[in-house]
Amino acid sequence: MTSSTVLNFITWDVSSDIFTIPIINHPVRWYGLFWLLGIVLSYRVLWNLLKKEGRPVEFLDQLSIYIVLGTVIGARLGHVLFYDPSYYFSNPLKIFAIWEGGLASHGGGIGILVAIFFFAKKKKLSFLWVADRIALVVPITGACIRLGNLMNSEIIGTPTKLPWAFVFTAIDPIPRHPAQLYEALFCLLLFLLLNYLQTKPILNNIGNCFALLLILLFSFRFMDEFLKINQEDFESSLFINMGQLLSIPFVLIGLALFVINSKRKSPQLSQNKN
């Protein structure tokens, strides 16, 4: 695994595999490791938050299962439906071949919302209260996933002559924006910002943390897409690409929720203190 600076550009020549498991000859990959790291860090942050608030942490294990399943299923179905439906409808068994790649973050976002809905309903909790807690850790998981994309040399950026351009040798010799690294760094900053603001007046009303996540994360995603190459050929015929189209509804939902919350007369954070 090597990374070096050549002619002011960063040559990225990193294997996606960490090592291969003997006997079964199956590779352990950086992408999977970063996924696991994101889940572990998110779990720990939520555990600490609930303990600090004096709330029960017993349901956190069950919530984690809901969120992981919602993320993976949603991300896979998002890729199938948004990016290549004709192929997967012609080869339905391939839908289950997640190991071959193909996870859409917007689908993962929808999957998380569905998971929160069913979990909150089962536990008789406010959907927005649960969503606020999940919003605090989504960025750290997102940062880990994008670092996994970097290790895989995927979701690469458009050509550039900037000194921090990456040459992804597994793809081509062209210096490109490290778009996945931009998003990872933004997610890390967003994680720090939301956790700093959670005790501030701007996030007093229930749902505001969730709303702010939607607005900031998907606004950045919309802008970052300008620095990425299209994931599928059909996107070249669109005015904006699929990632941008799918980001717009999330931003609008976040803005609408903020407007609705601004009309509330009193803070709602005290709700659901079970």
C-alpha positions as CSV (number, residue, x, y, z in Angstrom):
1,M,0.0,0.0,0.0
2,T,1.7,3.2,-1.1
3,S,0.8,6.8,-1.4
4,S,3.2,9.4,-2.7
5,T,3.4,12.9,-4.1
6,V,4.5,13.1,-7.7
7,L,4.6,16.4,-9.7
8,N,2.6,18.0,-6.9
9,F,-0.2,15.4,-7.2
10,I,-0.9,12.5,-4.8
11,T,-0.5,9.1,-6.3
12,W,-3.1,6.8,-4.7
13,D,-2.1,3.2,-5.2
14,V,-3.8,1.5,-2.3
15,S,-5.1,-2.1,-2.4
16,S,-8.8,-2.4,-1.4
17,D,-7.9,-5.6,0.4
18,I,-6.3,-5.7,3.8
19,F,-5.5,-9.4,3.7
20,T,-6.9,-12.7,2.5
21,I,-8.3,-15.2,5.0
22,P,-6.4,-18.5,4.5
23,I,-8.3,-21.7,3.5
24,I,-11.5,-19.9,2.4
25,N,-9.4,-17.5,0.3
26,H,-11.7,-14.6,1.1
27,P,-10.4,-11.0,1.3
28,V,-11.0,-8.7,4.2
29,R,-11.4,-5.2,2.7
30,W,-10.9,-1.7,4.0
31,Y,-14.5,-0.8,3.0
32,G,-16.0,-3.3,5.3
33,L,-13.7,-2.4,8.1
34,F,-14.6,1.3,7.8
35,W,-18.3,0.4,7.8
36,L,-17.8,-1.6,11.0
37,L,-15.8,1.3,12.5
38,G,-18.7,3.7,11.7
39,I,-21.2,1.5,13.4
40,V,-19.1,1.0,16.5
41,L,-18.3,4.7,16.9
42,S,-21.9,5.6,16.4
43,Y,-23.1,3.1,19.0
44,R,-20.6,4.4,21.5
45,V,-21.5,8.1,21.0
46,L,-25.2,7.3,21.4
47,W,-24.6,5.2,24.5
48,N,-22.7,8.1,26.1
49,L,-25.4,10.6,25.1
50,L,-28.2,8.5,26.5
51,K,-26.3,7.9,29.8
52,K,-25.6,11.7,30.0
53,E,-29.3,12.5,29.5
54,G,-30.3,9.9,32.2
55,R,-32.2,7.9,29.7
56,P,-32.4,4.1,29.4
57,V,-29.8,2.5,27.1
58,E,-31.4,-0.9,27.0
59,F,-33.1,-0.4,23.6
60,L,-29.9,0.8,21.9
61,D,-28.9,-2.7,20.8
62,Q,-32.3,-3.2,19.2
63,L,-32.2,0.3,17.6
64,S,-28.8,-0.5,16.2
65,I,-30.1,-3.6,14.5
66,Y,-33.0,-1.6,13.0
67,I,-30.6,1.1,11.7
68,V,-28.0,-1.3,10.3
69,L,-30.7,-3.3,8.5
70,G,-32.5,-0.2,7.2
71,T,-29.2,1.3,6.0
72,V,-28.0,-1.8,4.1
73,I,-31.4,-2.7,2.6
74,G,-32.2,0.9,1.7
75,A,-28.8,1.5,0.2
76,R,-29.0,-1.6,-1.9
77,L,-32.5,-1.0,-3.1
78,G,-31.6,2.6,-3.8
79,H,-28.8,1.5,-6.1
80,V,-31.1,-1.0,-7.8
81,L,-34.0,1.4,-8.3
82,F,-32.2,4.7,-8.9
83,Y,-29.2,3.7,-10.9
84,D,-29.6,0.5,-12.8
85,P,-33.2,-0.9,-12.5
86,S,-33.3,-2.5,-16.0
87,Y,-30.2,-4.7,-15.2
88,Y,-31.5,-5.8,-11.8
89,F,-35.1,-6.5,-13.0
90,S,-33.6,-8.7,-15.7
91,N,-31.3,-10.4,-13.2
92,P,-33.3,-10.3,-9.9
93,L,-30.9,-12.6,-8.0
94,K,-28.2,-10.0,-8.5
95,I,-30.1,-7.7,-6.2
96,F,-28.9,-9.8,-3.3
97,A,-25.2,-9.8,-4.4
98,I,-24.2,-6.9,-2.2
99,W,-20.6,-8.2,-2.2
100,E,-20.3,-7.2,-5.8
101,G,-20.8,-3.6,-4.9
102,G,-23.7,-1.1,-5.4
103,L,-24.9,0.8,-2.4
104,A,-26.6,4.2,-2.8
105,S,-26.3,6.6,0.1
106,H,-29.7,8.3,-0.6
107,G,-31.4,4.9,-0.5
108,G,-29.6,4.3,2.8
109,G,-31.0,7.5,4.1
110,I,-34.5,6.5,3.2
111,G,-33.9,3.1,4.8
112,I,-32.8,4.7,8.0
113,L,-36.0,6.8,8.1
114,V,-38.1,3.7,7.6
115,A,-36.2,1.9,10.3
116,I,-36.7,4.8,12.8
117,F,-40.4,4.9,12.0
118,F,-40.9,1.2,12.8
119,F,-38.7,1.3,15.9
120,A,-40.3,4.4,17.3
121,K,-43.8,2.9,16.7
122,K,-42.8,-0.3,18.4
123,K,-41.3,1.5,21.4
124,K,-44.0,4.2,21.5
125,L,-41.4,7.0,21.1
126,S,-41.6,10.1,19.1
127,F,-40.2,9.6,15.6
128,L,-38.5,13.0,15.7
129,W,-36.9,12.3,19.1
130,V,-35.3,9.2,17.8
131,A,-34.3,10.9,14.5
132,D,-32.6,13.7,16.5
133,R,-30.4,11.1,18.3
134,I,-29.6,9.2,15.1
135,A,-28.8,12.6,13.4
136,L,-26.0,13.1,15.8
137,V,-24.1,10.0,14.7
138,V,-25.0,9.7,11.0
139,P,-22.1,12.1,10.0
140,I,-19.4,10.0,11.7
141,T,-20.7,6.8,10.0
142,G,-20.9,8.7,6.7
143,A,-17.2,9.8,7.1
144,C,-16.1,6.2,7.7
145,I,-18.0,5.0,4.6
146,R,-16.5,7.7,2.4
147,L,-13.0,6.8,3.7
148,G,-13.9,3.2,2.6
149,N,-14.8,4.5,-0.8
150,L,-11.4,6.3,-0.9
151,M,-9.6,3.0,-0.1
152,N,-11.6,1.4,-2.9
153,S,-10.7,4.2,-5.4
154,E,-14.4,4.6,-6.2
155,I,-16.7,7.7,-6.4
156,I,-13.8,9.5,-7.9
157,G,-13.8,13.2,-8.8
158,T,-13.4,15.2,-12.0
159,P,-10.0,16.1,-13.4
160,T,-8.2,19.0,-11.7
161,K,-4.7,20.5,-11.5
162,L,-5.0,21.5,-7.9
163,P,-1.9,20.4,-5.8
164,W,-4.0,18.1,-3.7
165,A,-5.4,16.2,-6.6
166,F,-5.3,12.4,-6.4
167,V,-4.1,10.1,-9.2
168,F,-6.2,6.9,-8.7
169,T,-3.8,4.5,-10.4
170,A,-6.4,1.8,-10.4
171,I,-8.6,4.0,-12.6
172,D,-6.4,6.1,-14.8
173,P,-3.3,8.4,-14.7
174,I,-5.4,11.6,-14.5
175,P,-5.2,13.9,-11.5
176,R,-8.7,14.2,-10.0
177,H,-10.6,15.8,-7.1
178,P,-10.7,13.4,-4.1
179,A,-14.4,13.9,-3.9
180,Q,-14.9,11.1,-1.4
181,L,-12.3,12.6,0.9
182,Y,-14.0,16.0,0.7
183,E,-17.3,14.4,1.8
184,A,-15.5,12.5,4.6
185,L,-14.0,15.6,6.0
186,F,-17.3,17.5,5.8
187,C,-19.1,14.7,7.6
188,L,-16.5,14.9,10.4
189,L,-17.0,18.6,10.7
190,L,-20.7,18.2,10.7
191,F,-20.5,15.6,13.4
192,L,-18.6,18.0,15.6
193,L,-21.0,20.9,14.8
194,L,-24.2,19.0,15.6
195,N,-22.8,17.6,18.8
196,Y,-21.7,21.1,19.8
197,L,-25.0,22.7,19.0
198,Q,-27.2,20.0,20.6
199,T,-27.4,22.0,23.9
200,K,-27.8,25.4,22.1
201,P,-31.1,27.2,21.5
202,I,-31.1,26.5,17.8
203,L,-31.7,22.8,18.5
204,N,-34.1,23.3,21.4
205,N,-37.2,22.0,19.5
206,I,-37.5,18.3,18.8
207,G,-36.7,17.6,15.2
208,N,-34.3,20.5,14.7
209,C,-31.2,18.4,14.9
210,F,-32.6,16.0,12.3
211,A,-33.7,19.0,10.1
212,L,-30.2,20.6,10.3
213,L,-28.6,17.3,9.4
214,L,-30.8,17.0,6.3
215,I,-30.2,20.6,5.2
216,L,-26.4,20.7,5.7
217,L,-25.5,17.1,4.7
218,F,-27.5,17.0,1.5
219,S,-26.7,20.6,0.5
220,F,-23.0,19.7,0.6
221,R,-23.8,16.4,-1.2
222,F,-25.5,18.5,-4.0
223,M,-22.4,20.7,-4.3
224,D,-19.9,17.9,-4.1
225,E,-21.6,16.1,-7.0
226,F,-20.3,18.8,-9.3
227,L,-16.8,17.5,-8.5
228,K,-17.6,13.8,-9.1
229,I,-17.8,11.9,-12.3
230,N,-21.2,10.4,-13.0
231,Q,-21.8,6.9,-11.6
232,E,-23.9,5.7,-14.5
233,D,-23.9,6.6,-18.2
234,F,-27.5,7.8,-18.3
235,E,-26.7,10.6,-15.9
236,S,-24.8,12.4,-18.7
237,S,-28.2,13.2,-20.3
238,L,-29.5,14.8,-17.2
239,F,-29.3,18.5,-16.3
240,I,-28.0,17.5,-12.9
241,N,-27.0,14.0,-11.9
242,M,-29.0,11.5,-9.9
243,G,-27.2,12.2,-6.7
244,Q,-28.2,15.9,-6.9
245,L,-31.8,15.1,-7.9
246,L,-32.1,12.8,-4.9
247,S,-30.5,15.3,-2.5
248,I,-33.1,18.0,-3.2
249,P,-36.1,16.3,-1.4
250,F,-33.9,15.8,1.7
251,V,-33.0,19.5,1.8
252,L,-36.6,20.6,1.3
253,I,-37.8,18.2,4.1
254,G,-35.2,19.7,6.4
255,L,-36.2,23.3,5.6
256,A,-39.9,22.5,6.0
257,L,-39.3,20.9,9.4
258,F,-37.3,23.9,10.5
259,V,-40.1,26.3,9.4
260,I,-42.7,24.2,11.3
261,N,-40.5,24.1,14.4
262,S,-40.0,27.9,14.3
263,K,-43.7,28.3,15.0
264,R,-43.6,26.2,18.1
265,K,-43.8,28.3,21.3
266,S,-41.9,26.0,23.6
267,P,-38.9,23.6,23.5
268,Q,-39.8,20.0,23.0
269,L,-36.6,18.3,24.2
270,S,-38.2,17.1,27.4
271,Q,-40.5,14.8,25.6
272,N,-40.0,11.0,25.7
273,K,-37.7,11.1,28.8
274,N,-38.5,7.5,29.7
